Amino acid sequence: MNLPKVITELVKTQNNFDSAAYAQCFTETAVVFDEGKTHNGKAEIEQWIDKSNKEYKATMEPIDYDEKENILSAKISGSFPGSPIILKFNFDIVDGKIQQLKVTE
């Protein structure tokens, strides 16, 4: 699977539970939509993923990538009800960084 460099890095940092490195995959003004909540900017994104990492210990296994639409399908495994699940990560990438990420089922 041919993933953009920033998405490969995002998966790696998620699987290492490295919240600071995860946030570095995003632009300063990035927006994340997940579980009905919006997280704005790198600092807020880092707080969100850090809390999620501590609570769920979720890892990502890419299973499909739609290059045209920038949508990654990944198996997410962790300490949450229903694990593992397949989620879709809808990316807007600007200059090699993630500007927007929307996580859906």
Buried (B, 14 or more C-beta within 10 A) or exposed (E): EEBBEBBBBBBBBBEEBBBEBBBBBBBEEBBBBBEEEEBEBBEBBBBBBBEBBEEBEBBBEBEEBEEEEBBBBBBBBBEBEEBBBEBBBBBBBEEEBBBBBBBEE
